[in-house]
Each structure stands twice: as structure tokens, then as C-alpha cells.
């Protein structure tokens, strides 16, 4: 699919890639295997296919199913055509951004422990290349393993020296913390060569930061637990009792009978409130 898209739209894809050149750095950090121009060609190919498809289906539905005037159906279909095309292309542009975020979270969750392991290896006198090789062998986090593997490929397959390979990975790192680690390793390699003390210091600092972050997460979860108890247990019971009493006595609220309000509270407000709290908890736990 990628090859077909680039053969058909390669020239246009190159011009669009130049227009969206600010996305190139993000795309390189996303870890997607295809070159940036080829990815843009696929985005254009799918967009060009989806737009007319939506236009034709929409026009037929508006004319034959909704019985609309042809001019109004044409205007509505053109509007949907532009909306569908822009949505598809925007999603293609957003996907690398999402991948960078996903990789960053995964890397930073495991990086302190990986650095601690690397510090232990550095204590045995291993050099940078051997250190990275051993880390690739035992690393369980696939994103960190991928970054270290690419670093080794730059050294062994592309023939880059260690300092240049580290600089190259810094420019393509999805995580600022990992980029700073690689910069530190490069500077230590070029100056003192004392990787042991540098890695020990970095591991201790990151573990301390992770401890503080986990403490803040626990505090946030405690607050959400209080909010959940209030919003999803106490408040609905109180409102239901009040509305039942009002229903027995008669009366309306904003022109609505209490029974309708009970229905809205039970089947609309409470499910969406629970969903909001779930999303908040998931967002907090994703940072662990």
C-alpha cells in the first residue's frame, strides 16, 4: 500500500511533506518504520479515496432517502466531503504525535531501573557500546529496547562513531529524559569516561523523582476517591429521595416532573459522571 501510494502521489507527497516539515521531527521520534514522505503519500492516498466515497454515498442518501432538493443535497454532500477529507488527513498527522506520547510514557516508566542496571555494568568497566549491547539483551521494555537497538545499528551497520551515534539518537528520541541521558553519556564518554558515577547519580535522581511522582499520584487518587463517593454514592441518593418526596407532593423543576429528573439522573448524569471519573483515573495511572 505504501509503495503504491508513493508511486502515484510521490511528487505531491514530497511537496506536502515540505509544507509540514515541522512534523518531521515528531515523525522520526514516533518510531514508525516508513520514511516521512512515504507516510504522507499514504495519508494523501487514503484522503483522496475517502473524500469522494463519502461524497457519493452522502449525495445518494440525501436525494433518495431524505428526498432533499438536488442543490441542497449537493451542498450538504460537499460539506461532508471536506469534513471527511480534513478529518482523515488530520488523523494521519495526529497518529505520530500519539505514538511519540505513548513511547515517551513507556520509556520514562522503566528508564530509572534500566539506568540502575547500566550503572552496575559500568562498575565492571564496560564501555558504552558493550553497555548498550548488554542492556538490549536484558531489556524487557520494547520501546527502550528499540532505542538501544537502533543505537547499536548506527554504530555497527552505518559505521558511525559512538559520539555521533548518540547525537543521532538524541535528535530522534521520543523522551526528553532519555535524550538527556544520552547527552550525558556522550559528554562523559568524550571527557572523563567515568560512566559509573554519572549513571549512578542519574539513576538515584530519576528514582527520587519517580517516588515523588508516585506520591502525588496516590494523593490525586485519594482525592478522586472522595469525589467519587460524593458524586456517585451520596449525592444521587440524596437527590433521588428529594425528588421522590417532591413527586409525592406535586410540583415541577424547570418545567419537568420529578420522575423525569430521576430518569435523567439515573440514566444520563450518573453514567457520564462515572465515565468522567474513569477517564480521570486512567489519565493519572497512565503516568505511572
C-alpha positions in Angstrom: 0.0 0.0 0.0 2.8 2.4 0.9 4.7 1.7 -2.3 1.5 2.1 -4.5 0.6 5.4 -2.7 4.1 6.8 -3.2 4.3 5.8 -6.9 1.0 7.5 -7.6 1.4 10.6 -5.3 5.2 10.8 -4.7 5.6 14.3 -6.2 2.6 15.7 -4.3 3.7 13.9 -1.1 7.2 15.5 -1.3 5.7 19.0 -1.6 3.2 18.3 1.3 6.0 16.9 3.4 8.0 20.1 2.9 4.9 22.1 3.9 4.5 20.1 7.1 8.3 20.0 7.7 7.7 20.8 11.4 6.1 17.3 11.7 9.3 15.6 10.5 11.0 15.7 13.9 7.9 14.3 15.6 7.6 11.5 13.0 11.2 10.5 13.4 10.6 10.2 17.2 7.4 8.2 16.7 9.4 5.1 15.7 7.3 4.4 12.6 9.4 2.4 10.1 8.4 4.1 6.8 10.1 7.3 5.6 8.2 10.5 6.3 7.4 11.2 2.6 6.0 7.7 2.1 3.8 8.1 5.2 2.5 11.4 3.8 1.8 9.8 0.4 -0.3 7.1 2.2 -2.2 9.8 4.1 -2.9 11.6 0.8 -4.0 8.4 -0.9 -6.5 7.4 1.8 -7.8 11.0 2.0 -8.3 11.1 -1.8 -10.1 7.8 -1.7 -12.3 8.5 1.4 -13.4 12.0 0.3 -15.2 11.1 -3.0 -16.6 7.9 -1.4 -18.2 10.0 1.4 -19.4 12.5 -1.2 -21.1 9.9 -3.4 -22.7 8.0 -0.5 -23.9 11.2 1.1 -25.4 12.6 -2.2 -27.3 9.3 -2.8 -28.6 9.3 0.8 -29.7 12.9 0.7 -31.5 12.5 -2.7 -33.1 9.1 -2.5 -33.5 8.5 1.3 -34.0 12.0 2.7 -35.8 13.3 -0.5 -33.9 16.6 -0.5 -33.6 19.0 -3.3 -30.6 18.3 -5.6 -28.9 21.6 -4.9 -29.2 21.3 -1.1 -28.1 17.6 -1.3 -25.1 18.7 -3.3 -24.1 21.4 -0.8 -24.5 19.1 2.1 -22.5 16.4 0.4 -19.7 18.8 -0.5 -19.6 19.9 3.2 -19.3 16.3 4.3 -16.7 15.7 1.6 -14.5 18.5 3.0 -15.1 17.4 6.6 -14.3 13.8 5.9 -11.2 14.6 3.9 -9.8 17.0 6.6 -10.6 14.6 9.4 -8.8 11.7 7.7 -5.7 13.7 6.9 -5.7 15.3 10.4 -5.9 11.8 12.0 -2.9 10.7 9.9 -0.9 13.7 11.1 -2.0 13.2 14.7 -1.1 9.5 14.8 2.7 10.1 15.0 2.1 12.6 17.8 0.1 9.9 19.7 2.9 7.4 19.1 5.5 9.8 20.5 3.4 10.3 23.6 2.8 6.6 24.0 6.5 5.8 23.6 7.6 8.5 26.0 5.3 7.3 28.7 6.5 3.7 28.3 10.2 4.7 28.2 10.1 7.0 31.2 8.2 4.5 33.3 11.1 2.0 33.1 14.1 4.2 32.4 15.2 4.6 36.1 15.6 0.9 36.6 17.4 0.4 33.3 19.9 3.1 34.2 20.5 1.5 37.6 21.3 -1.8 35.7 23.6 0.1 33.3 25.4 1.7 36.3 26.1 -1.8 37.7 27.5 -2.8 34.4 29.6 0.4 34.2 31.1 -0.5 37.6 32.6 -3.6 35.9 34.4 -1.4 33.5 32.2 -1.9 30.4 32.4 0.7 27.6 29.5 2.5 26.0 29.0 0.1 23.1 29.2 -3.0 25.3 27.0 -1.4 27.9 24.2 -0.7 25.3 24.6 -4.3 23.9 24.1 -5.8 27.3 21.1 -3.5 28.0 19.5 -4.6 24.8 19.9 -8.3 25.8 18.1 -8.0 29.1 15.7 -5.1 28.5 12.0 -6.0 28.7 10.6 -2.6 27.7 10.1 -2.8 24.0 10.5 0.9 23.4 13.7 1.2 25.3 15.0 -2.0 23.6 14.1 -0.5 20.3 16.0 2.8 21.0 19.1 0.9 22.2 18.9 -1.5 19.2 18.8 1.5 16.8 21.8 3.0 18.6 23.8 -0.2 18.1 22.7 -0.4 14.4 24.0 3.2 13.9 27.4 2.2 15.3 27.8 -1.3 13.7 25.9 -1.1 10.4 26.2 2.6 9.5 29.7 2.8 10.8 29.1 5.9 12.9 31.4 6.6 15.8 29.9 6.3 19.3 29.6 10.1 19.9 27.9 10.7 16.5 25.5 7.8 17.0 24.5 9.1 20.5 23.8 12.5 19.0 21.7 11.0 16.2 19.6 9.1 18.8 19.2 12.3 20.8 17.6 14.0 17.8 15.2 11.1 17.3 14.3 10.3 21.0 10.6 10.5 21.9 11.6 11.2 25.6 13.4 14.2 26.9 14.6 12.2 29.8 16.2 9.6 27.5 17.6 12.4 25.3 19.3 14.0 28.4 20.6 10.6 29.4 22.2 10.0 26.0 23.7 13.5 26.0 25.2 12.9 29.4 26.6 9.5 28.3 28.1 11.2 25.2 29.7 14.0 27.2 31.0 11.6 29.8 32.4 9.4 27.1 34.2 12.3 25.5 35.6 13.8 28.7 36.2 11.8 31.9 34.9 8.4 30.7 33.6 7.8 34.3 30.2 6.3 33.3 29.8 4.6 36.6 29.4 7.8 38.7 27.3 9.5 36.1 24.8 6.6 35.7 24.6 6.1 39.5 23.8 9.8 40.0 21.2 9.8 37.2 19.6 6.6 38.5 19.3 8.0 42.0 17.8 11.3 40.7 15.2 9.6 38.5 14.2 7.1 41.2 13.7 10.0 43.6 11.6 11.9 41.0 9.6 8.7 40.4 9.0 8.3 44.1 7.7 11.9 44.4 5.5 11.4 41.3 4.0 8.2 42.7 3.3 10.0 46.0 1.5 12.8 44.1 -0.5 10.2 42.1 -1.6 8.5 45.4 -2.8 11.9 46.7 -4.7 12.6 43.5 -6.3 9.1 43.6 -7.3 9.7 47.2 -9.0 13.0 46.2 -10.8 11.3 43.3 -12.0 8.6 45.7 -13.6 11.3 47.8 -15.1 12.9 44.7 -16.5 9.5 43.6 -18.0 8.8 47.0 -19.7 12.2 47.0 -20.8 12.3 43.4 -21.7 8.7 42.7 -23.0 7.5 46.1 -24.1 10.2 48.5 -25.4 12.9 46.0 -27.5 10.6 43.8 -29.2 9.1 46.9 -29.9 12.5 48.3 -31.4 13.8 45.1 -33.5 10.7 44.4 -35.0 10.9 47.9 -35.7 14.6 47.4 -37.3 14.1 44.0 -39.4 11.2 45.3 -40.8 13.4 48.1 -41.4 16.2 45.6 -43.2 13.8 43.2 -45.5 12.8 46.1 -46.2 16.4 47.0 -46.6 17.6 43.4 -44.7 20.3 41.5 -42.1 20.6 38.8 -38.5 21.8 38.4 -37.7 23.9 35.3 -41.0 22.6 33.9 -40.0 18.9 34.3 -41.8 16.4 36.6 -39.6 14.8 39.3 -39.9 11.4 37.7 -38.3 12.6 34.5 -35.5 14.2 36.5 -34.9 10.9 38.3 -34.7 9.1 35.0 -32.2 11.7 33.7 -30.2 11.4 36.9 -30.1 7.6 36.7 -29.5 7.0 33.0 -27.7 10.1 31.9 -25.9 12.1 34.7 -24.6 9.1 36.7 -23.2 7.1 33.7 -21.4 10.1 32.2 -20.1 11.2 35.6 -18.7 7.7 36.2 -17.2 7.7 32.7 -15.5 11.1 33.5 -14.0 9.8 36.8 -12.8 6.6 35.0 -11.1 8.7 32.3 -9.5 10.9 35.0 -8.2 7.8 36.9 -6.9 6.3 33.7 -5.1 9.5 32.8 -3.5 9.6 36.2 -2.4 5.9 36.2 -1.0 6.2 32.7 1.7 8.4 34.2 3.0 5.6 36.5 
